[in-house]
């Protein structure tokens, strides 16, 4: 709910520093969250999961073998 609070308070004209002090956060964190929500448009989804970024990892044969053994042993 902090994201919704940050978004609404800044829309009402409150400064990032004031919002950060209320929530006990760094102003850059407040600014980053607001701008990330603002990119979604006028009605952002506050519960949207973060997108997966970066390059996918290649599974090595060794890691694949370990995963198969773990699944086969029913310990996960």
PyMOL Python script that loads the backbone (N, CA, C, O; Angstrom):
from pymol import cmd

cmd.read_pdbstr("""\
ATOM      1  N   UNK A   1       0.811  -1.193   0.000  1.00  0.00           N
ATOM      2  CA  UNK A   1       0.000   0.000   0.000  1.00  0.00           C
ATOM      3  C   UNK A   1       0.858   1.263   0.000  1.00  0.00           C
ATOM      4  O   UNK A   1       0.354   2.356  -0.257  1.00  0.00           O
ATOM      5  N   UNK A   2       2.156   1.117   0.288  1.00  0.00           N
ATOM      6  CA  UNK A   2       3.014   2.297   0.279  1.00  0.00           C
ATOM      7  C   UNK A   2       3.090   2.909  -1.111  1.00  0.00           C
ATOM      8  O   UNK A   2       3.172   4.129  -1.252  1.00  0.00           O
ATOM      9  N   UNK A   3       3.064   2.064  -2.141  1.00  0.00           N
ATOM     10  CA  UNK A   3       3.132   2.585  -3.500  1.00  0.00           C
ATOM     11  C   UNK A   3       1.927   3.461  -3.804  1.00  0.00           C
ATOM     12  O   UNK A   3       2.062   4.532  -4.395  1.00  0.00           O
ATOM     13  N   UNK A   4       0.749   3.002  -3.399  1.00  0.00           N
ATOM     14  CA  UNK A   4      -0.468   3.778  -3.633  1.00  0.00           C
ATOM     15  C   UNK A   4      -0.406   5.094  -2.854  1.00  0.00           C
ATOM     16  O   UNK A   4      -0.796   6.144  -3.364  1.00  0.00           O
ATOM     17  N   UNK A   5       0.082   5.026  -1.631  1.00  0.00           N
ATOM     18  CA  UNK A   5       0.198   6.224  -0.792  1.00  0.00           C
ATOM     19  C   UNK A   5       1.147   7.234  -1.432  1.00  0.00           C
ATOM     20  O   UNK A   5       0.841   8.423  -1.515  1.00  0.00           O
ATOM     21  N   UNK A   6       2.298   6.747  -1.882  1.00  0.00           N
ATOM     22  CA  UNK A   6       3.283   7.616  -2.531  1.00  0.00           C
ATOM     23  C   UNK A   6       2.676   8.269  -3.766  1.00  0.00           C
ATOM     24  O   UNK A   6       2.800   9.477  -3.964  1.00  0.00           O
ATOM     25  N   UNK A   7       2.025   7.469  -4.586  1.00  0.00           N
ATOM     26  CA  UNK A   7       1.457   7.982  -5.837  1.00  0.00           C
ATOM     27  C   UNK A   7       0.386   9.035  -5.562  1.00  0.00           C
ATOM     28  O   UNK A   7       0.402  10.108  -6.165  1.00  0.00           O
ATOM     29  N   UNK A   8      -0.534   8.735  -4.665  1.00  0.00           N
ATOM     30  CA  UNK A   8      -1.637   9.661  -4.371  1.00  0.00           C
ATOM     31  C   UNK A   8      -1.142  10.956  -3.721  1.00  0.00           C
ATOM     32  O   UNK A   8      -1.591  12.045  -4.080  1.00  0.00           O
ATOM     33  N   UNK A   9      -0.219  10.835  -2.766  1.00  0.00           N
ATOM     34  CA  UNK A   9       0.284  12.025  -2.086  1.00  0.00           C
ATOM     35  C   UNK A   9       1.024  12.952  -3.054  1.00  0.00           C
ATOM     36  O   UNK A   9       0.876  14.172  -2.985  1.00  0.00           O
ATOM     37  N   UNK A  10       1.823  12.367  -3.957  1.00  0.00           N
ATOM     38  CA  UNK A  10       2.540  13.218  -4.909  1.00  0.00           C
ATOM     39  C   UNK A  10       1.574  13.832  -5.911  1.00  0.00           C
ATOM     40  O   UNK A  10       1.775  14.965  -6.350  1.00  0.00           O
ATOM     41  N   UNK A  11       0.533  13.103  -6.277  1.00  0.00           N
ATOM     42  CA  UNK A  11      -0.485  13.659  -7.172  1.00  0.00           C
ATOM     43  C   UNK A  11      -1.192  14.845  -6.513  1.00  0.00           C
ATOM     44  O   UNK A  11      -1.638  15.764  -7.201  1.00  0.00           O
ATOM     45  N   UNK A  12      -1.292  14.825  -5.196  1.00  0.00           N
ATOM     46  CA  UNK A  12      -1.931  15.914  -4.451  1.00  0.00           C
ATOM     47  C   UNK A  12      -0.978  17.092  -4.237  1.00  0.00           C
ATOM     48  O   UNK A  12      -1.372  18.109  -3.666  1.00  0.00           O
ATOM     49  N   UNK A  13       0.272  16.960  -4.691  1.00  0.00           N
ATOM     50  CA  UNK A  13       1.211  18.069  -4.645  1.00  0.00           C
ATOM     51  C   UNK A  13       2.254  17.990  -3.551  1.00  0.00           C
ATOM     52  O   UNK A  13       3.040  18.924  -3.394  1.00  0.00           O
ATOM     53  N   UNK A  14       2.288  16.931  -2.806  1.00  0.00           N
ATOM     54  CA  UNK A  14       3.274  16.809  -1.732  1.00  0.00           C
ATOM     55  C   UNK A  14       4.639  16.441  -2.319  1.00  0.00           C
ATOM     56  O   UNK A  14       4.726  15.703  -3.300  1.00  0.00           O
ATOM     57  N   UNK A  15       5.691  16.964  -1.708  1.00  0.00           N
ATOM     58  CA  UNK A  15       7.061  16.734  -2.175  1.00  0.00           C
ATOM     59  C   UNK A  15       7.547  15.338  -1.773  1.00  0.00           C
ATOM     60  O   UNK A  15       7.083  14.763  -0.789  1.00  0.00           O
ATOM     61  N   UNK A  16       8.491  14.808  -2.556  1.00  0.00           N
ATOM     62  CA  UNK A  16       9.049  13.491  -2.271  1.00  0.00           C
ATOM     63  C   UNK A  16       9.707  13.449  -0.889  1.00  0.00           C
ATOM     64  O   UNK A  16       9.602  12.449  -0.180  1.00  0.00           O
ATOM     65  N   UNK A  17      10.374  14.518  -0.515  1.00  0.00           N
ATOM     66  CA  UNK A  17      11.050  14.563   0.779  1.00  0.00           C
ATOM     67  C   UNK A  17      10.053  14.452   1.930  1.00  0.00           C
ATOM     68  O   UNK A  17      10.306  13.750   2.909  1.00  0.00           O
ATOM     69  N   UNK A  18       8.923  15.144   1.812  1.00  0.00           N
ATOM     70  CA  UNK A  18       7.899  15.083   2.860  1.00  0.00           C
ATOM     71  C   UNK A  18       7.287  13.688   2.961  1.00  0.00           C
ATOM     72  O   UNK A  18       7.056  13.185   4.060  1.00  0.00           O
ATOM     73  N   UNK A  19       7.026  13.069   1.818  1.00  0.00           N
ATOM     74  CA  UNK A  19       6.459  11.716   1.796  1.00  0.00           C
ATOM     75  C   UNK A  19       7.465  10.733   2.390  1.00  0.00           C
ATOM     76  O   UNK A  19       7.098   9.853   3.168  1.00  0.00           O
ATOM     77  N   UNK A  20       8.731  10.890   2.017  1.00  0.00           N
ATOM     78  CA  UNK A  20       9.787  10.006   2.520  1.00  0.00           C
ATOM     79  C   UNK A  20       9.902  10.117   4.031  1.00  0.00           C
ATOM     80  O   UNK A  20      10.070   9.106   4.712  1.00  0.00           O
ATOM     81  N   UNK A  21       9.816  11.324   4.563  1.00  0.00           N
ATOM     82  CA  UNK A  21       9.908  11.506   6.012  1.00  0.00           C
ATOM     83  C   UNK A  21       8.725  10.854   6.729  1.00  0.00           C
ATOM     84  O   UNK A  21       8.896  10.280   7.805  1.00  0.00           O
ATOM     85  N   UNK A  22       7.535  10.936   6.146  1.00  0.00           N
ATOM     86  CA  UNK A  22       6.348  10.309   6.747  1.00  0.00           C
ATOM     87  C   UNK A  22       6.498   8.787   6.814  1.00  0.00           C
ATOM     88  O   UNK A  22       6.116   8.156   7.800  1.00  0.00           O
ATOM     89  N   UNK A  23       7.061   8.212   5.749  1.00  0.00           N
ATOM     90  CA  UNK A  23       7.154   6.758   5.656  1.00  0.00           C
ATOM     91  C   UNK A  23       8.475   6.203   6.191  1.00  0.00           C
ATOM     92  O   UNK A  23       8.618   4.989   6.342  1.00  0.00           O
ATOM     93  N   UNK A  24       9.420   7.062   6.474  1.00  0.00           N
ATOM     94  CA  UNK A  24      10.719   6.598   6.941  1.00  0.00           C
ATOM     95  C   UNK A  24      11.553   5.979   5.840  1.00  0.00           C
ATOM     96  O   UNK A  24      12.319   5.047   6.082  1.00  0.00           O
ATOM     97  N   UNK A  25      11.407   6.495   4.628  1.00  0.00           N
ATOM     98  CA  UNK A  25      12.148   5.987   3.475  1.00  0.00           C
ATOM     99  C   UNK A  25      13.091   7.054   2.946  1.00  0.00           C
ATOM    100  O   UNK A  25      12.985   8.227   3.304  1.00  0.00           O
ATOM    101  N   UNK A  26      14.009   6.635   2.096  1.00  0.00           N
ATOM    102  CA  UNK A  26      14.901   7.549   1.411  1.00  0.00           C
ATOM    103  C   UNK A  26      14.109   8.269   0.320  1.00  0.00           C
ATOM    104  O   UNK A  26      13.318   7.622  -0.367  1.00  0.00           O
ATOM    105  N   UNK A  27      14.285   9.575   0.132  1.00  0.00           N
ATOM    106  CA  UNK A  27      13.540  10.291  -0.913  1.00  0.00           C
ATOM    107  C   UNK A  27      13.756   9.729  -2.317  1.00  0.00           C
ATOM    108  O   UNK A  27      12.858   9.794  -3.156  1.00  0.00           O
ATOM    109  N   UNK A  28      14.942   9.178  -2.574  1.00  0.00           N
ATOM    110  CA  UNK A  28      15.186   8.616  -3.909  1.00  0.00           C
ATOM    111  C   UNK A  28      14.337   7.361  -4.132  1.00  0.00           C
ATOM    112  O   UNK A  28      13.929   7.084  -5.260  1.00  0.00           O
ATOM    113  N   UNK A  29      14.071   6.606  -3.071  1.00  0.00           N
ATOM    114  CA  UNK A  29      13.207   5.421  -3.176  1.00  0.00           C
ATOM    115  C   UNK A  29      11.781   5.852  -3.487  1.00  0.00           C
ATOM    116  O   UNK A  29      11.101   5.241  -4.312  1.00  0.00           O
ATOM    117  N   UNK A  30      11.339   6.907  -2.821  1.00  0.00           N
ATOM    118  CA  UNK A  30       9.989   7.427  -3.052  1.00  0.00           C
ATOM    119  C   UNK A  30       9.858   7.921  -4.485  1.00  0.00           C
ATOM    120  O   UNK A  30       8.875   7.625  -5.164  1.00  0.00           O
ATOM    121  N   UNK A  31      10.853   8.676  -4.941  1.00  0.00           N
ATOM    122  CA  UNK A  31      10.844   9.201  -6.302  1.00  0.00           C
ATOM    123  C   UNK A  31      10.852   8.066  -7.328  1.00  0.00           C
ATOM    124  O   UNK A  31      10.101   8.092  -8.303  1.00  0.00           O
ATOM    125  N   UNK A  32      11.706   7.074  -7.095  1.00  0.00           N
ATOM    126  CA  UNK A  32      11.808   5.939  -8.016  1.00  0.00           C
ATOM    127  C   UNK A  32      10.477   5.206  -8.128  1.00  0.00           C
ATOM    128  O   UNK A  32      10.043   4.871  -9.230  1.00  0.00           O
ATOM    129  N   UNK A  33       9.823   4.953  -6.985  1.00  0.00           N
ATOM    130  CA  UNK A  33       8.531   4.261  -7.000  1.00  0.00           C
ATOM    131  C   UNK A  33       7.465   5.080  -7.698  1.00  0.00           C
ATOM    132  O   UNK A  33       6.667   4.535  -8.461  1.00  0.00           O
ATOM    133  N   UNK A  34       7.440   6.384  -7.448  1.00  0.00           N
ATOM    134  CA  UNK A  34       6.443   7.236  -8.095  1.00  0.00           C
ATOM    135  C   UNK A  34       6.618   7.224  -9.615  1.00  0.00           C
ATOM    136  O   UNK A  34       5.654   7.034 -10.356  1.00  0.00           O
ATOM    137  N   UNK A  35       7.843   7.425 -10.064  1.00  0.00           N
ATOM    138  CA  UNK A  35       8.082   7.494 -11.509  1.00  0.00           C
ATOM    139  C   UNK A  35       7.822   6.155 -12.194  1.00  0.00           C
ATOM    140  O   UNK A  35       7.380   6.119 -13.342  1.00  0.00           O
ATOM    141  N   UNK A  36       8.091   5.073 -11.505  1.00  0.00           N
ATOM    142  CA  UNK A  36       7.802   3.759 -12.066  1.00  0.00           C
ATOM    143  C   UNK A  36       6.289   3.584 -12.255  1.00  0.00           C
ATOM    144  O   UNK A  36       5.846   3.030 -13.261  1.00  0.00           O
ATOM    145  N   UNK A  37       5.505   4.058 -11.287  1.00  0.00           N
ATOM    146  CA  UNK A  37       4.050   3.989 -11.399  1.00  0.00           C
ATOM    147  C   UNK A  37       3.528   4.971 -12.443  1.00  0.00           C
ATOM    148  O   UNK A  37       2.586   4.658 -13.171  1.00  0.00           O
ATOM    149  N   UNK A  38       4.127   6.147 -12.520  1.00  0.00           N
ATOM    150  CA  UNK A  38       3.673   7.166 -13.461  1.00  0.00           C
ATOM    151  C   UNK A  38       3.829   6.704 -14.909  1.00  0.00           C
ATOM    152  O   UNK A  38       3.075   7.138 -15.781  1.00  0.00           O
ATOM    153  N   UNK A  39       4.800   5.830 -15.171  1.00  0.00           N
ATOM    154  CA  UNK A  39       4.992   5.299 -16.523  1.00  0.00           C
ATOM    155  C   UNK A  39       3.809   4.455 -16.984  1.00  0.00           C
ATOM    156  O   UNK A  39       3.597   4.284 -18.185  1.00  0.00           O
ATOM    157  N   UNK A  40       3.029   3.923 -16.023  1.00  0.00           N
ATOM    158  CA  UNK A  40       1.892   3.067 -16.364  1.00  0.00           C
ATOM    159  C   UNK A  40       0.678   3.865 -16.827  1.00  0.00           C
ATOM    160  O   UNK A  40      -0.280   3.282 -17.335  1.00  0.00           O
ATOM    161  N   UNK A  41       0.700   5.177 -16.664  1.00  0.00           N
ATOM    162  CA  UNK A  41      -0.415   6.008 -17.095  1.00  0.00           C
ATOM    163  C   UNK A  41      -1.192   6.576 -15.922  1.00  0.00           C
ATOM    164  O   UNK A  41      -0.734   6.511 -14.782  1.00  0.00           O
ATOM    165  N   UNK A  42      -2.379   7.138 -16.197  1.00  0.00           N
ATOM    166  CA  UNK A  42      -3.127   7.826 -15.150  1.00  0.00           C
ATOM    167  C   UNK A  42      -3.731   6.918 -14.083  1.00  0.00           C
ATOM    168  O   UNK A  42      -4.047   7.387 -12.989  1.00  0.00           O
ATOM    169  N   UNK A  43      -3.897   5.649 -14.372  1.00  0.00           N
ATOM    170  CA  UNK A  43      -4.483   4.722 -13.394  1.00  0.00           C
ATOM    171  C   UNK A  43      -3.585   3.488 -13.265  1.00  0.00           C
ATOM    172  O   UNK A  43      -3.901   2.435 -13.818  1.00  0.00           O
ATOM    173  N   UNK A  44      -2.456   3.611 -12.531  1.00  0.00           N
ATOM    174  CA  UNK A  44      -1.498   2.502 -12.455  1.00  0.00           C
ATOM    175  C   UNK A  44      -2.005   1.335 -11.612  1.00  0.00           C
ATOM    176  O   UNK A  44      -2.862   1.500 -10.744  1.00  0.00           O
ATOM    177  N   UNK A  45      -1.461   0.163 -11.887  1.00  0.00           N
ATOM    178  CA  UNK A  45      -1.767  -1.043 -11.124  1.00  0.00           C
ATOM    179  C   UNK A  45      -0.726  -1.169 -10.012  1.00  0.00           C
ATOM    180  O   UNK A  45       0.441  -1.464 -10.271  1.00  0.00           O
ATOM    181  N   UNK A  46      -1.166  -0.942  -8.768  1.00  0.00           N
ATOM    182  CA  UNK A  46      -0.243  -0.941  -7.641  1.00  0.00           C
ATOM    183  C   UNK A  46       0.205  -2.350  -7.255  1.00  0.00           C
ATOM    184  O   UNK A  46       1.169  -2.502  -6.504  1.00  0.00           O
ATOM    185  N   UNK A  47      -0.467  -3.367  -7.749  1.00  0.00           N
ATOM    186  CA  UNK A  47      -0.154  -4.745  -7.375  1.00  0.00           C
ATOM    187  C   UNK A  47       0.485  -5.536  -8.511  1.00  0.00           C
ATOM    188  O   UNK A  47       0.620  -6.755  -8.412  1.00  0.00           O
ATOM    189  N   UNK A  48       0.877  -4.867  -9.579  1.00  0.00           N
ATOM    190  CA  UNK A  48       1.495  -5.550 -10.715  1.00  0.00           C
ATOM    191  C   UNK A  48       2.846  -6.132 -10.285  1.00  0.00           C
ATOM    192  O   UNK A  48       3.642  -5.441  -9.649  1.00  0.00           O
ATOM    193  N   UNK A  49       3.107  -7.389 -10.626  1.00  0.00           N
ATOM    194  CA  UNK A  49       4.408  -7.975 -10.269  1.00  0.00           C
ATOM    195  C   UNK A  49       5.512  -7.321 -11.102  1.00  0.00           C
ATOM    196  O   UNK A  49       5.264  -6.888 -12.227  1.00  0.00           O
ATOM    197  N   UNK A  50       6.708  -7.249 -10.565  1.00  0.00           N
ATOM    198  CA  UNK A  50       7.795  -6.656 -11.330  1.00  0.00           C
ATOM    199  C   UNK A  50       8.124  -7.498 -12.563  1.00  0.00           C
ATOM    200  O   UNK A  50       8.043  -8.726 -12.539  1.00  0.00           O
ATOM    201  N   UNK A  51       8.494  -6.814 -13.627  1.00  0.00           N
ATOM    202  CA  UNK A  51       8.821  -7.542 -14.854  1.00  0.00           C
ATOM    203  C   UNK A  51      10.188  -8.193 -14.715  1.00  0.00           C
ATOM    204  O   UNK A  51      11.062  -7.691 -14.008  1.00  0.00           O
ATOM    205  N   UNK A  52      10.358  -9.311 -15.396  1.00  0.00           N
ATOM    206  CA  UNK A  52      11.640 -10.012 -15.389  1.00  0.00           C
ATOM    207  C   UNK A  52      12.555  -9.303 -16.380  1.00  0.00           C
ATOM    208  O   UNK A  52      12.231  -9.185 -17.562  1.00  0.00           O
ATOM    209  N   UNK A  53      13.677  -8.842 -15.900  1.00  0.00           N
ATOM    210  CA  UNK A  53      14.623  -8.166 -16.774  1.00  0.00           C
ATOM    211  C   UNK A  53      15.937  -8.931 -16.791  1.00  0.00           C
ATOM    212  O   UNK A  53      16.204  -9.771 -15.932  1.00  0.00           O
ATOM    213  N   UNK A  54      16.726  -8.625 -17.769  1.00  0.00           N
ATOM    214  CA  UNK A  54      18.042  -9.251 -17.857  1.00  0.00           C
ATOM    215  C   UNK A  54      18.051 -10.441 -18.792  1.00  0.00           C
ATOM    216  O   UNK A  54      17.022 -10.844 -19.335  1.00  0.00           O
ATOM    217  N   UNK A  55      19.209 -10.975 -18.961  1.00  0.00           N
ATOM    218  CA  UNK A  55      19.400 -12.105 -19.859  1.00  0.00           C
ATOM    219  C   UNK A  55      19.094 -13.409 -19.135  1.00  0.00           C
ATOM    220  O   UNK A  55      19.534 -13.599 -18.001  1.00  0.00           O
ATOM    221  N   UNK A  56      18.350 -14.310 -19.770  1.00  0.00           N
ATOM    222  CA  UNK A  56      18.067 -15.601 -19.131  1.00  0.00           C
ATOM    223  C   UNK A  56      19.354 -16.408 -18.927  1.00  0.00           C
ATOM    224  O   UNK A  56      20.280 -16.335 -19.734  1.00  0.00           O
ATOM    225  N   UNK A  57      19.393 -17.163 -17.858  1.00  0.00           N
ATOM    226  CA  UNK A  57      20.547 -17.990 -17.550  1.00  0.00           C
ATOM    227  C   UNK A  57      20.459 -19.323 -18.302  1.00  0.00           C
ATOM    228  O   UNK A  57      19.379 -19.889 -18.467  1.00  0.00           O
ATOM    229  N   UNK A  58      21.604 -19.800 -18.746  1.00  0.00           N
ATOM    230  CA  UNK A  58      21.679 -21.110 -19.384  1.00  0.00           C
ATOM    231  C   UNK A  58      21.895 -22.141 -18.275  1.00  0.00           C
ATOM    232  O   UNK A  58      22.774 -21.977 -17.429  1.00  0.00           O
ATOM    233  N   UNK A  59      21.091 -23.198 -18.286  1.00  0.00           N
ATOM    234  CA  UNK A  59      21.228 -24.254 -17.280  1.00  0.00           C
ATOM    235  C   UNK A  59      22.344 -25.190 -17.720  1.00  0.00           C
ATOM    236  O   UNK A  59      22.298 -25.754 -18.813  1.00  0.00           O
ATOM    237  N   UNK A  60      23.329 -25.348 -16.877  1.00  0.00           N
ATOM    238  CA  UNK A  60      24.455 -26.225 -17.193  1.00  0.00           C
ATOM    239  C   UNK A  60      24.018 -27.676 -17.008  1.00  0.00           C
ATOM    240  O   UNK A  60      23.071 -27.943 -16.268  1.00  0.00           O
ATOM    241  N   UNK A  61      24.689 -28.609 -17.665  1.00  0.00           N
ATOM    242  CA  UNK A  61      24.348 -30.020 -17.473  1.00  0.00           C
ATOM    243  C   UNK A  61      24.461 -30.452 -16.010  1.00  0.00           C
ATOM    244  O   UNK A  61      23.663 -31.263 -15.540  1.00  0.00           O
ATOM    245  N   UNK A  62      25.440 -29.919 -15.297  1.00  0.00           N
ATOM    246  CA  UNK A  62      25.612 -30.262 -13.888  1.00  0.00           C
ATOM    247  C   UNK A  62      24.416 -29.776 -13.066  1.00  0.00           C
ATOM    248  O   UNK A  62      23.904 -30.522 -12.231  1.00  0.00           O
ATOM    249  N   UNK A  63      23.961 -28.530 -13.289  1.00  0.00           N
ATOM    250  CA  UNK A  63      22.821 -27.987 -12.555  1.00  0.00           C
ATOM    251  C   UNK A  63      21.548 -28.763 -12.909  1.00  0.00           C
ATOM    252  O   UNK A  63      20.692 -28.979 -12.051  1.00  0.00           O
ATOM    253  N   UNK A  64      21.426 -29.176 -14.159  1.00  0.00           N
ATOM    254  CA  UNK A  64      20.260 -29.954 -14.578  1.00  0.00           C
ATOM    255  C   UNK A  64      20.235 -31.306 -13.866  1.00  0.00           C
ATOM    256  O   UNK A  64      19.182 -31.764 -13.422  1.00  0.00           O
ATOM    257  N   UNK A  65      21.393 -31.933 -13.764  1.00  0.00           N
ATOM    258  CA  UNK A  65      21.499 -33.225 -13.084  1.00  0.00           C
ATOM    259  C   UNK A  65      21.141 -33.081 -11.604  1.00  0.00           C
ATOM    260  O   UNK A  65      20.427 -33.918 -11.051  1.00  0.00           O
ATOM    261  N   UNK A  66      21.636 -32.024 -10.967  1.00  0.00           N
ATOM    262  CA  UNK A  66      21.312 -31.788  -9.557  1.00  0.00           C
ATOM    263  C   UNK A  66      19.813 -31.571  -9.367  1.00  0.00           C
ATOM    264  O   UNK A  66      19.232 -32.074  -8.405  1.00  0.00           O
ATOM    265  N   UNK A  67      19.194 -30.838 -10.261  1.00  0.00           N
ATOM    266  CA  UNK A  67      17.759 -30.590 -10.168  1.00  0.00           C
ATOM    267  C   UNK A  67      16.975 -31.889 -10.331  1.00  0.00           C
ATOM    268  O   UNK A  67      16.009 -32.126  -9.606  1.00  0.00           O
ATOM    269  N   UNK A  68      17.381 -32.723 -11.269  1.00  0.00           N
ATOM    270  CA  UNK A  68      16.708 -34.011 -11.477  1.00  0.00           C
ATOM    271  C   UNK A  68      16.829 -34.896 -10.235  1.00  0.00           C
ATOM    272  O   UNK A  68      15.860 -35.548  -9.844  1.00  0.00           O
ATOM    273  N   UNK A  69      18.003 -34.924  -9.618  1.00  0.00           N
ATOM    274  CA  UNK A  69      18.193 -35.733  -8.412  1.00  0.00           C
ATOM    275  C   UNK A  69      17.349 -35.214  -7.255  1.00  0.00           C
ATOM    276  O   UNK A  69      16.788 -36.002  -6.493  1.00  0.00           O
ATOM    277  N   UNK A  70      17.256 -33.897  -7.120  1.00  0.00           N
ATOM    278  CA  UNK A  70      16.457 -33.307  -6.051  1.00  0.00           C
ATOM    279  C   UNK A  70      14.977 -33.607  -6.243  1.00  0.00           C
ATOM    280  O   UNK A  70      14.274 -33.931  -5.285  1.00  0.00           O
ATOM    281  N   UNK A  71      14.507 -33.500  -7.480  1.00  0.00           N
ATOM    282  CA  UNK A  71      13.098 -33.813  -7.759  1.00  0.00           C
ATOM    283  C   UNK A  71      12.808 -35.284  -7.531  1.00  0.00           C
ATOM    284  O   UNK A  71      11.768 -35.644  -6.978  1.00  0.00           O
ATOM    285  N   UNK A  72      13.737 -36.134  -7.961  1.00  0.00           N
ATOM    286  CA  UNK A  72      13.541 -37.570  -7.818  1.00  0.00           C
ATOM    287  C   UNK A  72      13.553 -38.000  -6.343  1.00  0.00           C
ATOM    288  O   UNK A  72      12.923 -38.994  -5.984  1.00  0.00           O
ATOM    289  N   UNK A  73      14.266 -37.257  -5.495  1.00  0.00           N
ATOM    290  CA  UNK A  73      14.354 -37.656  -4.079  1.00  0.00           C
ATOM    291  C   UNK A  73      13.181 -37.146  -3.259  1.00  0.00           C
ATOM    292  O   UNK A  73      13.054 -37.525  -2.095  1.00  0.00           O
ATOM    293  N   UNK A  74      12.314 -36.300  -3.816  1.00  0.00           N
ATOM    294  CA  UNK A  74      11.133 -35.752  -3.144  1.00  0.00           C
ATOM    295  C   UNK A  74      11.514 -34.930  -1.914  1.00  0.00           C
ATOM    296  O   UNK A  74      10.743 -34.875  -0.956  1.00  0.00           O
ATOM    297  N   UNK A  75      12.677 -34.296  -1.918  1.00  0.00           N
ATOM    298  CA  UNK A  75      13.109 -33.481  -0.786  1.00  0.00           C
ATOM    299  C   UNK A  75      12.852 -32.001  -1.016  1.00  0.00           C
ATOM    300  O   UNK A  75      13.247 -31.177  -0.191  1.00  0.00           O
ATOM    301  N   UNK A  76      12.215 -31.649  -2.092  1.00  0.00           N
ATOM    302  CA  UNK A  76      11.963 -30.221  -2.333  1.00  0.00           C
ATOM    303  C   UNK A  76      10.508 -29.901  -2.188  1.00  0.00           C
ATOM    304  O   UNK A  76      10.110 -28.748  -2.354  1.00  0.00           O
TER     305      UNK A  76
END
""", "prot")
cmd.dss("prot")
cmd.show_as("cartoon", "prot")
cmd.util.cbc("prot")
cmd.orient("prot")
